[in-house]
């Protein structure tokens, strides 16, 4: 008996589904929580006082219904800093204030290290 590759692949997927080792929806693309997080730079008096030209970095969750748990890495003068900023960004809520874009005249920025949807959906 000769089986072509396509038939073999279908048999393997069906077998793995039967064993519970593969989600039936595995072929569907999963939503990536990072995709829904975005940064915005806003004028802010406190940040400007801290460092001339400094602005406030905020982060938005653009998902319509889900909270996103996040972990950010901070870079100061392009050097990764120890510690991480963590929290939960709610959908359609006020943005999460992250920090000032400059300290002592030197730039800082944040990068999303991890992001995942929380188990609770917001109605």
C-alpha positions in Angstrom: 0.0 0.0 0.0 1.4 3.4 -1.0 0.4 6.6 0.9 1.2 10.0 -0.4 2.6 12.7 1.9 -0.7 14.7 2.1 -2.7 11.6 3.2 0.0 10.8 5.7 0.0 14.3 7.2 -3.8 14.2 7.5 -3.6 10.9 9.3 -1.0 12.2 11.8 -3.1 15.3 12.6 -6.2 13.2 13.1 -4.3 10.8 15.3 -2.8 13.6 17.4 -6.3 15.2 17.8 -7.6 11.9 19.0 -4.9 11.6 21.6 -5.6 15.2 22.8 -2.1 16.3 21.8 -3.3 18.8 19.2 -6.0 21.3 19.4 -8.6 21.0 16.7 -8.1 24.7 16.0 -4.3 24.4 15.7 -4.5 25.3 12.0 -6.2 28.6 12.8 -3.8 31.5 13.5 -3.8 32.4 17.2 -4.2 36.0 18.2 -0.9 37.5 19.5 -1.5 39.8 22.4 1.6 41.9 21.6 -0.1 43.0 18.4 -2.7 44.9 20.4 -0.3 46.9 22.5 1.0 50.2 21.1 3.1 53.0 22.5 2.3 56.7 22.3 4.5 59.7 23.3 2.6 62.6 24.9 3.6 66.0 26.1 3.9 66.1 29.9 5.0 68.9 32.3 6.6 66.5 34.8 8.7 64.7 32.2 9.7 68.1 30.7 10.8 69.3 34.1 12.8 66.1 34.7 14.6 66.5 31.4 14.1 69.3 28.9 12.2 67.9 25.9 11.1 64.8 27.8 7.7 63.4 27.1 5.5 60.8 28.7 5.4 57.3 27.1 2.0 55.6 27.5 0.8 52.2 26.3 -2.6 51.4 24.8 -4.5 48.1 24.6 -6.5 48.2 21.3 -8.2 44.8 21.8 -12.0 45.4 22.0 -12.7 43.0 25.0 -9.6 41.4 26.5 -7.2 42.5 29.3 -3.6 42.0 28.4 -1.0 41.1 31.0 2.4 42.6 29.9 6.0 42.7 30.8 8.3 45.5 29.5 12.0 45.8 29.3 13.4 49.3 29.8 16.4 50.6 27.8 18.3 53.7 29.1 20.7 55.1 26.5 20.1 51.9 24.6 21.4 49.8 27.5 19.0 47.2 28.8 18.2 47.8 32.5 17.6 45.2 35.2 14.1 44.7 36.4 10.9 44.7 34.4 7.8 46.7 34.3 4.7 44.5 34.6 1.0 45.1 34.7 -2.4 44.7 33.0 -3.7 46.9 30.2 -7.5 47.0 30.1 -9.3 47.3 26.8 -10.7 50.7 25.8 -9.5 52.2 29.0 -7.1 55.0 29.9 -3.6 54.2 28.6 -1.0 52.8 31.0 1.6 55.4 31.9 5.1 53.9 31.4 7.5 56.7 32.1 9.5 59.6 30.7 11.3 59.4 27.4 14.3 61.2 28.7 16.1 61.4 32.1 19.0 63.8 32.6 19.0 64.6 28.9 19.5 60.9 28.0 16.8 58.8 26.2 15.0 55.8 27.5 12.5 53.5 25.9 10.5 50.3 26.6 10.0 47.2 24.6 7.3 44.6 25.1 9.0 41.5 26.4 5.9 39.4 27.0 2.2 39.9 26.5 -0.7 37.5 27.0 -4.4 37.7 27.2 -5.8 37.3 30.7 -8.3 34.5 31.2 -11.1 36.9 32.0 -12.9 38.6 29.1 -14.4 42.0 29.7 -18.0 42.3 28.6 
